[in-house]
Amino acid sequence: MRLIRRIGKVNLDWSGKTLFSLLTNLKNNGVGRVVVRHSFLNRYPEKSYYRLTEVQPNFCDSQRRTGIAKGIKVFRGKEYPHPCGINACHKADWRLIPKEEEEEFCKLTATDVRETRTVPLTMEFPPLLKAMILAKKAENGEPLPEDLRLKLTVSKGQFSAEVSQQDKHP
């Protein structure tokens, strides 16, 4: 008997089926149904799911792992208005929410939405950098500022949390 060794990280969270193996057994390929990744249920306290709007499975694939699926995405409590493509269809951790439980599952409460984070507009320079800047200003004969602070900018991506900036320094 041949010994099989698996190399890499073992993912124990994947307990389910691939998206297309679930959807090809449903009427109209599951359009209008709600699906959720099991790993998102474990990873995030907020709700994350898809309401399917378009499904085109690849029936030439015998394992039913490929195709095109699009849906209205709710990620960590934030609903995205336009349908987007689902990239992780091949991963075997998808769950189909039963029709009776869809309405209750899709209700978003206050605990299901990410909270807004508050970030200061400025912060103190690191000590060594502050000493270098003050030495450079003293060398050039410029007046030394009393409160030397670093301005912060927050970059916002598609999936980043809501951030508001306020001036908090004393």
Buried (B, 14 or more C-beta within 10 A) or exposed (E): EEEEEEEEEEEEBBEBBBBBBBBBEBEEBBBBBBBBBBBBBEEBEBBBBBBBBEBEBEEEEEEBBBBEBBBBBBBBBBBBEEBBEBEEBBBBBBBBBEEEEBEEEBEEEEEBBBEEEEEEBBEEBEEEEBEEBBEEBEEEEEEEEEEBBEEEEEEEEEEEEEEEBEEEEE
